[in-house]
Amino acid sequence: MHIIVVGGGGVGYEVARNLSEKQQDVVVVEKSEIKARRFRESLDVMVIEDNGANAAVLEQAGIKTANMLIAVTQVDEVNIIACMLAKQFDVPITVCRIRNSGYAGGSSILTPKQLGIDIVINPERVAAMEISKMLHFPEASEVEYFNQGKVMMLGVTVGSEADITGVPLYKLPLGPDCIVVGISDPDGKFIIPSGRDVIQPGDKIYLLGDTRTLKDVSSLLHHEQMRVNQVTILGGGMIAYQLARLLEESRQPFNVKLIEKDESRCEGLCRDLKKTLVLQGDTNEIAMLKEEDTDQADAVIAATGDDRSNIVGALLARQFGVKKIICEVMKPQYVPVYNTLGIDSLINPRLMAAAQINRLTRREDVVALSILQDEKAEVSEIVIPETAKVVGKRIAEAHLPRGMLIGSIVRSDQVMVPNGDTILKSGDHLVIFAVPKVSSRLDRHFATNGTAEGRESLRSKLINIEEV
């Protein structure tokens, strides 16, 4: 596919990197010389150093033959204009980053479609939603739902006293609707396991299965049952604001404190948040955190927008004895620092945005796609079309590549963990775990035989999504 990315910031870089690694034809439009140089030096993409909200520049980028335009600058208006121009050139799919809800929310006069936008993305809101899921399931460091919540994936670090250590996977009492789809050891080595692999203490395992089953997995892992009520948010940026809004609207009662250094920002947050206690202060000051009883918090979320401030805040929270610490990560190179601190609940908004956009470039009917925190695997929810090669075949006959595993099938609203003899049928919702080097080969097995037909089917589903 020929894809134009307008905007070379953090989200644009992650999107371009992921797409170029999947051998997509990517052109990046970025007016900043410094940002443009970063692309030229590190990625195999064409770079145009100019304004993406300009028809002549987009023509130079090949807009007349583009399959998709992705506008992810920091300025909503630039993104909207780029998408409007793209539609004038009949680009099939436009993706627009919008942070201001006034442009795409219920109060907007013009709908996204009228603005030439097929898909609206808001990385900050997606990140806030992920953090909210972790607070509702605090035993896990990663939580994902598939097939309208019927299937759940949990990333959980295994304690030394857990009953599942030292035992081959095929002997584990996980039940028929739950499976271990991935194991990452403390050194970062990742495998998609077979039935004879063994879990060791300190391993991070990825469990996939029926949501009702996985919600009761704590006893098996010997994790202390946790319930989060007192939440302290460090930082007052968009992620912090969106998270506070979500927690205010949650059925579960949360008592939320938000600490922000900037006085004018605090005033704005006080106006917009009804139940959250907004405090002005430095999130890296020990005295400030002590004064606000951070040691009494069940969970601390470090989301200041700066990795170094988040690391310091997380370290102080750890010293205060806070059990659940979740950190926003802007630059992947800081992940080892968090691992050294023993903090494995990390949120990377840019990576999440890249995952959401990545699914639009697949030939197969991808309903959802997630990238693990350490980027060691991708998890895709796929609907099998009638003309896919695997329809009517047993999984053992599908010749899936090594490093790819069908973790669950939802058929007629029933969740099942398949085996080699399970026959695949059209309309099945599959959740597939795959390492990056083979994930791009899903379309060989699960895509419709007609590329145009598959693209239109996927596009018609995704255009109905208001925000990803």
N, C-alpha and C positions, 0 to 999 in steps of 0.2 A: 504494500500500500504506500501511496505517496501522501505524507502527513506533514502539515505545516504547524509548527509550534511558535506562537507569538508570546514572547516573554522569556527571559533567560535568568530569572531568579531561582530560588530554591525549588519551587514546584516545577518550573519549566525544565530545570536541569535533570531532576529525577525522572520526569516524563520522557525527555529525550534520551536519557541513558537507558531506561528500560526498553523503549521502542527500538533503539539502535541495536541493543543486544539481541533483540528478536528479529534482526535483519530487515527492519522496516526502512523505507526510504524517507529520511527525516530532514526537513529544512527548518532551521531556527532563525527567527527574526528578533533581534535584540539591539536596541539603540545604544546601550552602554558599551563603550570600548573594552572596559575591564571584564565585564560579564561575557561579552562576545569572545574575547581572547581565551577565557576559560574553556569554552566549548571547543574552540579550534585546537587547543592543546591536549584535551583529554578525551574527546568523543569523535567518532567517525560519522560526523554529520556536516551538512552544508550550513554555513552561517552567513546571514545577511545583516550587516550592522546598520539598522535603520528603524523607522517607525512602522510598526505592524498595522496601524490604523490608516494606512495609505494604500489606495488601490494600485498605484504604479509599483510600489514595493512588493505587494502581494503577487502581482503579475510576474515580477522578477523571481519570486519564490516558486512559481509554477502553479498558481492558484487555479488555472484553467483545467489542469489535469489532477488536481488534488482530490483524494478520497475523504480527507478529514482536515479540519482546522481546529486547533486547540489553542484558545486564548487564555493565558494564565499570568498576565502582568499583574502588578500591584494596584493598577488603576481600573476600576470597573468600567468606566466609560470607554477606555481604549479597547478593552476586551469586547464590549458590546458592539462598537463600531467595526472591529475586525470581523466579527461574526456576521453582521449585516452585509458587509462587503462580500464575504465569502458566499452568502446565499445569492447575491447578484451574479456570481460566477457559477451557480448551480453546484456548489460543493455539497455532497450528500449528507455529511454529518458535521455539525459544529458543536464544540464543547467550550463553555464559557465559565471562567471563574468569577463569581460575584460574591462579594462580602457584604454589601449593603442590601438588606432584605427589602428595602424600598423599591429595588429594581426587579425583584423576582418573587417577592412575597405576596400574600393575599391582598395587601393594600396597594399593589402596583397597578397603575392604569393600563399599561401594556403587558401582555403576557410574554413569556420567553419566546414563544413561537412567532409573535408579531415582531420581536426584536431580532429574529433570524437565528435563534438559539434552540438547538435540539436538546442539549443536556447542560444543566447547570451544576457546577461543582463548587463546594464550599469546604475546603480542607479543614478549616478550623472547626466547623460544626461536626464533621465526620470524626475528628479527633476527640471532641467533647463527648460524642455518643459512645466512642470506644471506652473512654475513661468511665463513663456512667455504667457501662456493662461490667467493668472490673469492680466497681464499688458495690454493685448488686451481687457479684460473685467473687468476693475478695480472696478466696483460696487460690485463684488462678492468676497467672501473669498475662495470659492472652485468652480472649473469649470471642468466638465468632458464631453467628447463627446462620443457618441455611434453610432453604425451603420453607419460608415463612415461620421460622422458629421451631420447626419439627426436629431439625438436626442441629446439634451443637458441637463445636470443637473447643477443647480446653487445652491450654498449655500450662503444665503444672510441674514444679520442681519436686522431685521425690525425696522425702526425708529418710534418714538412716533407719528408722524403725518401721517403715512401711512394709506391709505384708507382701508386696509385689516384687521386692528386690530379690535377686539371686535365683529367680524361677523362670524357665523358658516361657515365652509369651503364650504358647498354646496351652499351657497348664494354668494360666491365670483365671481366677473366678470372676471375669468381667461380665459375664452374661452374653446372650446371643445377639444383643443389639448395641454392642460397644466394642471398639477395637482401638489398639495402639497403632497410629499411622506414622509416627515419627519419633525418633529419639536423638537428643543432642546431649553429648557428655560435657562435663565441666570445661574441657579443653576446646570446645567448639566443634568437635567432629559430629557430623549429622548423618543419620542413616534412615532410610525407610525400611523398617525391620521385616524379617521373616518370622515365622512361628517359633524358631529355635533361638532367636536372639534373647538376651537377658538384660533386664533393667538393673542398674547399679545405683546406690545412694548418690545423690547429687545430680543425677541425670534429669534433664528437662524432657518430659514426654508429652506427646500430643495425642489426646484422646478424641475420638470421633464417634458419635452415635446418637441414639434417641435422647432428646433433651431431658425427658423425665428421668431417665436412668443416670445421666451424668450429673444431675443436680444433687445426687446422693453419693458422690464418689469420695467425699472427704474421709470417711471412715476407713476406706480401703488404703488411702494414702497416708493415714495417721496424721492428717492435718487437723489442727485445732479449728473447731467450728467458729467462724468469725461472723460478726454482724457489725456493719458500719453504720453509725449514727452521727458521730461528731466528725465533720470534715473541715479541714483547713486548706484553702487554695492559696498558693503563693503566686502572685502576679495578677494583673487585671487586664490582660490583653483579650483578644477575641476568643481564644480557647477557654480561658477562665470565665469570661462572661457567658459564653454558650453553655458551659458546664453548669454554672450556677443556675441558669434558667432551667436546664433539664432537671436538676435536683429539686428545684422549687416545685416543678410540675409532677414529680415522681409520687407514686402511691406510697412508697416507703418513706417514712418521715426522716429527713436529714436536717441536722442543725449545721448550717454552713457559715464559716467565716472566710472572708476574702481579704488578703493583705496586698495593697498596692502602694508603690512609692510616690507616684505622681498625684499631686493634689487635685488637679483639674479632672484627671481620669476618675479619681475616687468620687468626685461630685457627680459625674455622669453615671457611674455605676449605681450610686445611691438613688438616683432618679429612676433608673430602669429596673432595678432588682427590688422586689417587694419583701422577701423573707430573709435575704442574705445580709449578714452583718458585715459591712464594708469598713475596713480600717486602713488608715494611712500609716505607712511605715516601711522600713527597709527589711525585706525578707531574708537578708543575710546577717542581720543583727541578732545576736544571741539574746540580748536583753529584751528586745522587742518580742521575740518568739516566746520567751519565758513569761513575759507580762501577759501575753494573750493565751496562756495555758495550752501551748502547742503540745505539751506532754500528755494532755488529756484527750488529744485527738485520736480517733480510731484510724483515720487515714489522712495523709498529707499529699497534695498534688502540687508538684513544682512545675508551673507553666508560665514562667516569666518571659519567654521568648528569647532567652539567652542561656546557652548551655552551661556556661561557667556558673552563673547564678543558680541555675537549677541543681547543679552538682553540689554546691555549697548548701543550698536549702535542704537537699536530700540527706546530706551528711549530718546536718544539725538535727533533722527529724529522726534520723537513726540514733543519734546520741540521746535524744529525748525518749527513746523507746517506742516510737510509733511503729505499729505492726504492719500497716499497709502504706507503702510509699510508691507513688506513680509519678514518673517524670516524662516531660516532653523532651524529645531529642530533635534538635534541628540539624546537627551535623553527625553523620554516621560514625565518624572517627572517634567520637566521645563514648560510644557504646562500651568499649573495653573498660573505661573508667567506672561506669555504673556496675559492670560485672564484678570488678574488684571490690566495690562497696557492697556487693551482695544484693543489688537492686535489679530485679529482672522484669518489672512491670514498666515497660517503656512505650511511648507513643511517638511515632514519627509521622506528622501530618503530610509531609511531602511524599513519603512512601505510600501512604494510604491513597492520596490523590492519584499517584502513578498507577496503582493497582486498579482503581475504578476506571481510569481511562484505558488501561491496557486491555480490558475485556472487550472494549469496542472494536479493537483491531483484530480480534480472533474470527476465523471463519465459522467455528463451531458455535452453537447457541449457548453462549456463556451468560448465565443469569447473574452470577456473582463471582468475584475473584478477590482473594486476599493474599498478601505477601507476608510471610512471617517476619517478626522483628529483625532477625538476623539475616534475612533474605536467603535462607538456606532452602526454602521450598515455597511453592505456590499452591493454594487451595482453590479449586474452581468448582462451581455448581453449574452443571451442564444438563440441558434437556436434549435427549436423543431424538433427532428428526427421523422421519419414516425412511428416508433414503440413505441413512448412515450405513457404513460398511459393517458395523458390529451388530446390527439388528438381526435377531434370531440366532445369534451365536452364543455359545457358552463363553464365560470370561477367559477360560483357559485356551480357547480357540481364537481369541481376539488378538493375540500376539502383541500385547502391550509392552512397551520397552521397559527395561530395568530402570527403576527409579520412578515408576508411576504405579499408583495403587488406587483402585476404586474402594473408598472407605465405606460408603453407604449408598443405598438406593431407596428412594421414596417412590412407591408405586401404589396407586389407589389410596393415598393418604397413610399408608403403612410404611414404617421405617424398617429396613432390613440391612444387616451386614452380610454382604455376599461372599461366596466362595468360588472356587474355580468352576463349579458345575452350574452356577447361576446363569440363566439365559437372559440376555439383554433384550429389552423390548422398546419400541418407539414410544416416546412420551415419558420414559423413565427419567426421574431427576437423579443424577449422579453427583456425588461429592468426591472429587478426585484430588489426591495428594500427589504432587510431582516435584522433583528437583528441577531447578531452572533450565538445565541443559536439555531436558526432554519435554518440558511443559509446552514448548512451541509445536510439538508434534502431535498434540491432541487432535488437531483437525484431520489428520490422516485417518483417524478411527471414528471420530464422533461428529464430523461436519457433514452437512448435506452434500450430495454429489455435485449440485449446481451452485457455484460460488455466488452468482447474482441472487439466486433464490435464498441462499443462506444469509447473505448480507441484508436483504430486504426484511427477512424474518426477524433478524436480530435488531435491526433498526426500528422496526415497528414496535417491538417490545420496549426498547430503551427510551424512545421518544416520550412514552407515557410516564417516565420517571421524572419527577419534578426536581429532585436534588439527589446527588450522590456524594 
